[in-house]
Amino acid sequence: MPLQAIMITLVILFAGQATGYLVAYAQPVSVYEDPLDTGETFEKAPAIVHLKGILTKTEAYPVDLPSVLKLVDEQNLLVQRSRFIKRRDKNRLYKSIASSLPDITGSFTQSRFRGAIQVFGGQTIDVIRPTIQSQLGASWTIHPGGKRIYEMLAARRRVKAAKLQVYETRQAQMARAAEEYYTLVEAYLNQEAALKSLEEAEAQKALNKARLTVGVGTKLDLIRAEAQAAERELDLLQAENQIALAEQALLRRLNLDTSIQLEPLDADAVKHRLVDDTTSPDELMKVAVTSHPSLERLRQELKAASSDYKAVRSDILPSINLSTVVSRTGPQYNETFYGRFAGVTATTNLLEGLGMAVPARMWEKRRDRDIKQTELEEQLRTVQTAVVNGLLNSKTFNRSIDVTQKQYDAANEGFRLAVGRYKAGVGIQLDVLNAQTDLIAARSALIQATQNFNRAQVQLLEAIGRISLETLTQGLPPKQEGATDQ
């Protein structure tokens, strides 16, 4: 009865010109007859088309981690948005300062009245009366409770919070870009490993074909080798798709066009230690509590909310308006008369809304202050948890690198011995295939463990609030691990 095999055929589906994914499925395509019995030639499995991605790439852009981080600072949309928010809050501060200064107004009026007016005795006469009036006035509202002062303090603290928001956003986006860069490096390493595995599978297939030709091999061994080679081609395609997905994520982070192809300059499986993971969690938490931008931002927002409450509370006291006006009025330019006015007006809002409006605003601002206090405490717990998780993950992945390195060495040696025994005629094909599968898994695990460690170090550095171009590329100097940012 003829042997049948299921070979993998990839079908590339295009969904649009610039979007979509590569879809692969398996279908039976080949029926193998034993050539030693029938004389038929062995049908070669259909080749798999390798594509780096569906998107058309028109420009290659070699990048390393420092260049990626610089692009984040210059082009990331969220960073730009945070800078605009900072400028807006600074403009609001200027507006608050301006509202506390005296108002100076000037006006000029020229009118002409014509009509009947009533005079003594009930008679009316038709008159024409021109009027010219120019005046200059000044007014200044004083709040004895300090309302304007508290409003300026609140606006100033929001400017500080906005500056810290820029710093916080830069840190977060740099951290995400670093993680995505390491993911891109991992994808290129997986592609390199897939190519090597494919070369090994093709060599084994050629060996089995030669053994079958001279009559010392079996048809089953050749079929298994063909299937193994097809699986390795699928692994290569999946690695190339992984490159495309990682590339698109990083391009979006950097606000670059999708036609650009990013090629990492340092695509090596190298550990990048940024924080000494032997440091105690308490020491790292002290650094995080004092230097993490999100905590300092919330502290400034809490102070601003407290100033808002005090500004509303000052409405209990009356406001005093000082005003003065000087004017000249007359029918002609050369017949104007000088006039002046000065006055003091006291206004209170205490009975606004039958006495409920001011207390209601005070309660509202007090709740806003309580909300900010709760957010600060919650963020503090979040930062502490992130420090612990980052430290534990760094230690775990650091240890996993040593373990996977030993597993890779063992799998590599096992594959070498299995191939040697098979060539010498004392081993079986199944041992070679199993050894190659173990070697492929060990390669992938070693690559993943290394990049997981690098990403965990980025997350730990972000947790303590020390993300920057220098620390992401050179690490945190040991002498600064207990210091705070100025």
C-alpha positions as CSV (number, residue, x, y, z in Angstrom):
1,M,0.0,0.0,0.0
2,P,1.6,3.4,-0.9
3,L,2.8,5.7,1.8
4,Q,1.2,9.1,1.9
5,A,2.4,12.2,3.6
6,I,0.9,15.6,4.4
7,M,3.2,18.4,3.3
8,I,2.8,22.0,4.3
9,T,1.9,24.5,1.7
10,L,1.7,28.2,2.5
11,V,-0.9,30.4,0.9
12,I,-0.2,34.1,1.2
13,L,-3.4,36.1,1.5
14,F,-3.2,39.8,0.8
15,A,-5.8,41.9,2.6
16,G,-5.4,45.3,1.0
17,Q,-2.2,46.9,-0.1
18,A,-0.7,47.7,3.2
19,T,-2.5,45.7,5.9
20,G,-3.2,42.1,6.7
21,Y,-1.3,39.1,7.8
22,L,0.3,36.1,6.4
23,V,-1.9,33.1,6.7
24,A,-0.6,29.5,6.4
25,Y,-2.5,26.3,6.3
26,A,-1.7,22.7,5.6
27,Q,-3.1,20.5,2.8
28,P,-2.2,17.1,1.3
29,V,-0.2,17.7,-1.8
30,S,2.1,14.7,-2.5
31,V,1.7,10.9,-2.7
32,Y,4.9,9.0,-2.3
33,E,5.6,5.6,-3.9
34,D,8.6,3.6,-2.9
35,P,11.0,4.0,-5.9
36,L,12.7,0.7,-5.1
37,D,9.4,-1.1,-5.8
38,T,7.8,0.9,-8.6
39,G,10.6,2.7,-10.2
40,E,8.9,6.1,-9.9
41,T,10.9,9.1,-9.0
42,F,10.5,10.8,-5.6
43,E,8.3,13.9,-5.8
44,K,9.9,16.9,-4.2
45,A,7.7,18.8,-1.7
46,P,6.5,22.2,-3.0
47,A,8.7,25.1,-1.9
48,I,7.5,27.6,0.7
49,V,7.5,31.2,-0.2
50,H,9.3,33.4,2.3
51,L,8.1,36.9,2.8
52,K,9.4,39.4,5.3
53,G,6.0,41.0,5.5
54,I,3.1,42.1,3.4
55,L,3.9,45.8,3.6
56,T,6.1,47.1,0.8
57,K,9.4,48.4,2.2
58,T,11.1,51.1,0.3
59,E,13.8,52.3,2.7
60,A,16.1,50.4,5.1
61,Y,16.9,52.2,8.3
62,P,19.6,50.6,10.5
63,V,18.9,51.4,14.2
64,D,20.4,50.8,17.5
65,L,18.9,51.4,21.0
66,P,20.3,54.9,21.4
67,S,18.9,56.1,18.1
68,V,15.6,54.5,18.9
69,L,15.4,56.4,22.2
70,K,16.4,59.7,20.5
71,L,13.6,59.2,18.0
72,V,11.1,58.6,20.8
73,D,12.1,61.9,22.5
74,E,11.8,63.8,19.2
75,Q,8.9,62.2,17.4
76,N,6.6,60.2,19.8
77,L,3.1,61.7,19.6
78,L,2.4,61.1,23.3
79,V,5.5,62.9,24.3
80,Q,4.6,65.8,22.0
81,R,1.1,65.9,23.5
82,S,2.5,66.1,27.0
83,R,4.6,69.1,26.0
84,F,1.6,70.9,24.6
85,I,-0.3,70.3,27.9
86,K,2.6,71.8,29.8
87,R,2.6,74.9,27.6
88,R,-1.2,75.1,28.0
89,D,-0.9,75.0,31.8
90,K,1.8,77.6,31.7
91,N,-0.5,79.9,29.8
92,R,-3.2,79.3,32.4
93,L,-0.7,80.4,35.1
94,Y,-0.2,83.7,33.2
95,K,-3.9,84.1,32.9
96,S,-4.3,83.6,36.7
97,I,-1.5,86.2,37.4
98,A,-3.2,88.7,35.0
99,S,-6.6,88.3,36.8
100,S,-5.0,89.5,40.0
101,L,-3.7,92.7,38.5
102,P,-5.7,96.0,38.2
103,D,-7.9,96.6,35.2
104,I,-7.4,99.7,33.2
105,T,-10.1,100.6,30.6
106,G,-10.5,103.5,28.3
107,S,-13.5,104.6,26.2
108,F,-14.4,107.4,23.8
109,T,-18.0,108.1,22.7
110,Q,-19.3,110.6,20.2
111,S,-23.1,110.8,19.7
112,R,-25.6,113.2,18.2
113,F,-29.3,113.4,19.3
114,R,-32.0,115.1,17.3
115,G,-35.6,115.1,18.4
116,A,-38.3,116.8,20.5
117,I,-37.8,117.5,24.2
118,Q,-40.3,118.9,26.7
119,V,-39.5,122.2,28.3
120,F,-41.3,124.3,30.9
121,G,-45.0,124.8,30.4
122,G,-45.5,121.5,28.6
123,Q,-44.1,122.8,25.3
124,T,-41.8,120.7,23.1
125,I,-39.1,121.9,20.9
126,D,-37.0,120.3,18.3
127,V,-33.3,120.2,19.3
128,I,-30.0,118.9,18.0
129,R,-27.6,117.9,20.8
130,P,-24.1,116.5,20.1
131,T,-22.2,114.8,22.9
132,I,-18.5,114.0,23.2
133,Q,-17.2,111.9,26.1
134,S,-13.8,110.3,26.8
135,Q,-13.0,108.5,30.0
136,L,-10.2,106.5,31.5
137,G,-11.0,104.1,34.4
138,A,-9.1,101.8,36.7
139,S,-10.4,99.1,39.0
140,W,-8.9,96.5,41.3
141,T,-10.6,93.8,43.1
142,I,-9.1,92.7,46.4
143,H,-9.9,89.4,48.1
144,P,-9.0,89.6,51.8
145,G,-9.3,85.8,52.0
146,G,-6.5,85.4,49.5
147,K,-8.5,83.9,46.6
148,R,-6.3,85.2,43.8
149,I,-3.1,84.1,45.6
150,Y,-4.4,80.5,46.1
151,E,-5.5,80.4,42.4
152,M,-2.0,81.4,41.3
153,L,-0.5,78.8,43.6
154,A,-2.8,76.1,42.2
155,A,-1.9,77.2,38.6
156,R,1.8,77.2,39.4
157,R,1.6,73.7,40.9
158,R,-0.2,72.4,37.9
159,V,2.6,73.7,35.7
160,K,5.0,71.7,37.9
161,A,2.8,68.7,37.5
162,A,2.7,69.1,33.8
163,K,6.5,69.2,33.6
164,L,6.6,66.0,35.6
165,Q,4.0,64.6,33.3
166,V,6.3,65.2,30.3
167,Y,9.1,63.5,32.2
168,E,6.8,60.6,33.1
169,T,5.5,60.2,29.6
170,R,9.1,60.3,28.2
171,Q,10.1,57.6,30.6
172,A,7.1,55.4,29.8
173,Q,7.5,55.7,26.0
174,M,11.3,55.2,26.2
175,A,10.7,52.0,28.2
176,R,8.1,50.7,25.8
177,A,10.4,51.5,22.8
178,A,13.3,49.7,24.5
179,E,11.1,46.7,25.1
180,E,9.9,46.7,21.5
181,Y,13.5,47.1,20.3
182,Y,14.5,44.0,22.2
183,T,11.5,42.2,20.8
184,L,12.7,43.2,17.3
185,V,16.2,41.9,18.1
186,E,14.6,38.6,19.4
187,A,12.7,38.3,16.1
188,Y,15.9,38.7,14.1
189,L,17.7,36.1,16.3
190,N,14.8,33.7,15.8
191,Q,15.1,34.2,12.1
192,E,18.8,33.4,12.2
193,A,18.1,30.3,14.3
194,A,15.4,29.2,11.9
195,L,17.7,29.5,9.0
196,K,20.3,27.4,10.8
197,S,17.7,24.8,11.7
198,L,16.6,24.8,8.1
199,E,20.1,24.2,6.9
200,E,20.5,21.3,9.3
201,A,17.2,19.8,8.1
202,E,18.1,20.2,4.5
203,A,21.5,18.5,5.2
204,Q,19.7,15.6,6.9
205,K,17.2,15.3,4.0
206,A,20.1,15.2,1.5
207,L,21.8,12.5,3.6
208,N,18.7,10.4,3.7
209,K,18.1,10.8,0.0
210,A,21.7,9.6,-0.7
211,R,21.3,6.6,1.7
212,L,18.0,5.7,-0.1
213,T,19.7,5.9,-3.5
214,V,22.4,3.5,-2.5
215,G,19.9,1.2,-0.9
216,V,21.0,1.5,2.8
217,G,18.2,3.9,3.8
218,T,14.4,3.6,4.1
219,K,11.7,5.5,2.4
220,L,10.2,6.4,5.8
221,D,13.4,8.1,6.9
222,L,13.3,10.3,3.8
223,I,9.7,11.2,4.3
224,R,10.4,12.2,7.9
225,A,13.3,14.3,6.8
226,E,11.1,16.0,4.1
227,A,8.5,16.7,6.7
228,Q,11.1,18.0,9.2
229,A,12.5,20.4,6.5
230,A,9.0,21.6,5.7
231,E,8.4,22.4,9.4
232,R,11.7,24.3,9.5
233,E,10.6,26.4,6.5
234,L,7.4,27.2,8.4
235,D,9.4,28.2,11.4
236,L,11.4,30.5,9.2
237,L,8.2,32.1,7.8
238,Q,6.9,32.6,11.3
239,A,10.1,34.2,12.4
240,E,9.9,36.6,9.4
241,N,6.3,37.4,10.4
242,Q,7.5,38.1,13.9
243,I,10.0,40.6,12.5
244,A,7.2,42.3,10.6
245,L,4.9,42.6,13.6
246,A,7.7,43.8,15.9
247,E,8.8,46.3,13.3
248,Q,5.4,47.7,12.9
249,A,5.0,48.2,16.6
250,L,8.3,50.0,16.9
251,L,7.5,52.2,13.8
252,R,4.2,53.3,15.4
253,R,6.0,54.1,18.7
254,L,8.6,56.2,16.7
255,N,5.9,57.9,14.5
256,L,7.6,56.7,11.4
257,D,6.1,55.6,8.1
258,T,5.3,51.9,7.6
259,S,7.4,51.8,4.4
260,I,10.6,52.0,6.5
261,Q,12.4,48.8,7.3
262,L,14.1,48.8,10.7
263,E,17.2,46.7,11.0
264,P,18.9,46.4,14.4
265,L,22.6,47.0,14.3
266,D,23.3,44.8,17.4
267,A,21.1,41.8,16.8
268,D,23.0,39.6,19.3
269,A,21.8,37.5,22.3
270,V,23.6,39.6,24.9
271,K,22.5,40.4,28.4
272,H,22.2,44.1,29.2
273,R,22.3,44.6,32.9
274,L,20.9,48.0,33.8
275,V,20.2,47.6,37.5
276,D,22.1,45.5,40.0
277,D,19.5,42.9,41.0
278,T,21.4,42.1,44.2
279,T,20.2,45.4,45.6
280,S,17.6,44.9,48.3
281,P,14.0,45.8,47.4
282,D,13.9,48.4,50.3
283,E,16.8,50.3,48.8
284,L,15.2,50.3,45.3
285,M,11.8,51.4,46.8
286,K,13.5,54.4,48.5
287,V,14.8,55.5,45.2
288,A,11.4,55.0,43.6
289,V,9.5,56.9,46.3
290,T,11.8,59.9,46.0
291,S,12.4,60.0,42.2
292,H,9.5,58.4,40.4
293,P,7.9,61.1,38.3
294,S,4.4,59.8,38.7
295,L,4.5,60.1,42.5
296,E,6.0,63.6,42.4
297,R,3.4,64.6,39.8
298,L,0.5,63.4,42.0
299,R,2.1,65.3,45.0
300,Q,2.0,68.5,43.0
301,E,-1.6,67.8,41.9
302,L,-2.6,67.2,45.5
303,K,-1.1,70.5,46.5
304,A,-3.0,72.2,43.6
305,A,-6.2,70.6,44.8
306,S,-5.6,71.9,48.3
307,S,-5.0,75.4,46.9
308,D,-8.3,75.1,44.9
309,Y,-10.1,74.4,48.2
310,K,-8.6,77.3,49.9
311,A,-9.5,79.6,47.0
312,V,-13.1,78.6,47.2
313,R,-13.1,78.9,51.0
314,S,-11.9,82.5,50.7
315,D,-15.3,83.4,49.1
316,I,-16.7,83.4,52.6
317,L,-15.1,86.8,53.1
318,P,-16.3,89.8,51.0
319,S,-14.4,91.0,48.0
320,I,-13.5,94.7,47.8
321,N,-13.5,96.6,44.5
322,L,-11.6,99.9,44.2
323,S,-12.4,101.9,41.2
324,T,-11.8,105.3,39.8
325,V,-12.8,107.1,36.6
326,V,-11.7,110.4,35.0
327,S,-13.6,111.8,32.1
328,R,-14.2,114.8,29.9
329,T,-17.7,115.5,28.5
330,G,-19.1,118.2,26.3
331,P,-20.9,119.1,23.1
332,Q,-17.7,120.1,21.2
333,Y,-14.0,119.1,21.5
334,N,-13.2,122.6,22.7
335,E,-16.1,122.7,25.2
336,T,-15.6,119.6,27.3
337,F,-15.7,119.6,31.1
338,Y,-13.5,117.5,33.4
339,G,-15.1,115.0,35.7
340,R,-13.8,112.3,38.1
341,F,-15.1,109.5,40.2
342,A,-13.7,107.2,42.9
343,G,-15.5,104.5,44.9
344,V,-15.2,101.4,47.0
345,T,-17.6,98.5,46.6
346,A,-17.8,95.5,49.0
347,T,-19.4,92.3,47.6
348,T,-20.1,89.0,49.4
349,N,-21.2,85.7,47.9
350,L,-22.1,84.3,51.3
351,L,-25.9,84.2,50.6
352,E,-25.5,83.0,47.0
353,G,-28.0,80.2,46.4
354,L,-29.6,80.9,49.8
355,G,-26.2,80.3,51.4
356,M,-25.6,76.9,49.9
357,A,-23.5,77.7,46.8
358,V,-20.2,78.5,48.6
359,P,-20.4,75.5,51.0
360,A,-21.2,73.2,48.1
361,R,-18.2,74.4,46.1
362,M,-16.1,73.9,49.2
363,W,-17.3,70.3,49.6
364,E,-16.6,69.7,46.0
365,K,-13.0,70.9,46.2
366,R,-12.5,69.0,49.4
367,R,-13.6,65.8,47.6
368,D,-11.2,66.6,44.7
369,R,-8.4,66.9,47.3
370,D,-9.4,63.5,48.9
371,I,-9.5,61.9,45.4
372,K,-5.9,63.1,44.7
373,Q,-4.7,61.8,48.0
374,T,-6.2,58.4,47.2
375,E,-4.6,58.4,43.8
376,L,-1.2,59.2,45.3
377,E,-1.5,56.3,47.8
378,E,-2.6,53.9,45.1
379,Q,0.2,54.9,42.8
380,L,2.7,54.5,45.6
381,R,1.5,50.9,46.1
382,T,1.7,50.4,42.3
383,V,5.3,51.6,42.2
384,Q,6.2,49.4,45.1
385,T,4.7,46.4,43.4
386,A,6.4,47.2,40.2
387,V,9.8,47.3,41.9
388,V,9.3,44.0,43.6
389,N,8.0,42.3,40.4
390,G,10.8,43.8,38.3
391,L,13.5,42.7,40.7
392,L,12.0,39.1,40.9
393,N,11.6,38.9,37.2
394,S,15.2,40.1,36.6
395,K,16.6,37.4,39.0
396,T,14.4,34.7,37.5
397,F,15.3,35.5,33.9
398,N,19.0,35.9,34.8
399,R,18.9,32.4,36.3
400,S,17.0,31.0,33.3
401,I,19.7,32.2,31.0
402,D,22.2,30.0,32.8
403,V,19.8,27.0,32.7
404,T,18.9,27.4,29.0
405,Q,22.5,27.8,28.1
406,K,23.3,24.5,29.6
407,Q,20.2,23.0,27.9
408,Y,21.4,24.4,24.6
409,D,24.9,22.9,25.1
410,A,23.4,19.5,25.9
411,A,21.0,19.6,23.0
412,N,23.7,20.7,20.6
413,E,26.0,17.9,21.7
414,G,23.1,15.4,21.6
415,F,22.3,16.4,18.0
416,R,25.9,16.1,17.0
417,L,26.1,12.6,18.5
418,A,22.8,11.5,16.9
419,V,23.9,12.6,13.5
420,G,27.3,11.0,13.9
421,R,25.7,7.7,15.0
422,Y,23.2,7.8,12.1
423,K,26.0,8.4,9.6
424,A,28.0,5.5,11.1
425,G,25.0,3.2,10.7
426,V,24.5,2.6,14.4
427,G,21.7,5.1,15.0
428,I,18.2,5.6,13.7
429,Q,16.6,8.5,11.9
430,L,14.1,9.1,14.7
431,D,16.9,9.8,17.2
432,V,18.2,12.5,14.8
433,L,14.8,14.1,14.4
434,N,14.2,14.1,18.1
435,A,17.6,15.6,18.8
436,Q,17.1,18.3,16.2
437,T,13.7,19.2,17.8
438,D,15.4,19.4,21.2
439,L,18.1,21.7,19.7
440,I,15.6,24.0,18.1
441,A,13.6,24.3,21.3
442,A,16.9,25.0,23.3
443,R,17.9,27.7,20.8
444,S,14.5,29.4,21.0
445,A,14.5,29.2,24.8
446,L,18.0,30.7,25.1
447,I,17.1,33.6,22.8
448,Q,13.8,34.2,24.7
449,A,15.4,34.0,28.1
450,T,18.1,36.6,27.1
451,Q,15.6,39.1,25.8
452,N,13.2,38.5,28.7
453,F,16.0,39.5,31.0
454,N,16.7,42.6,29.0
455,R,13.0,43.6,29.1
456,A,12.8,42.8,32.8
457,Q,15.7,45.2,33.4
458,V,14.0,47.9,31.5
459,Q,10.8,47.4,33.6
460,L,12.8,47.5,36.8
461,L,14.6,50.7,35.8
462,E,11.2,52.2,34.9
463,A,9.7,51.0,38.3
464,I,12.3,53.1,40.2
465,G,11.8,56.1,37.9
466,R,15.3,56.3,36.4
467,I,14.6,55.8,32.7
468,S,16.8,58.0,30.4
469,L,19.0,57.6,27.4
470,E,22.1,57.1,29.6
471,T,20.6,54.6,32.0
472,L,18.9,52.5,29.2
473,T,22.2,52.2,27.3
474,Q,24.8,52.2,30.1
475,G,22.9,51.1,33.1
476,L,22.5,52.7,36.5
477,P,25.9,53.3,38.1
478,P,26.1,51.6,41.5
479,K,27.0,54.8,43.3
480,Q,23.8,56.4,42.1
481,E,21.4,53.6,43.0
482,G,20.7,55.2,46.3
483,A,20.6,58.8,44.9
484,T,17.7,60.8,43.7
485,D,17.2,63.0,40.7
486,Q,17.7,66.7,41.2
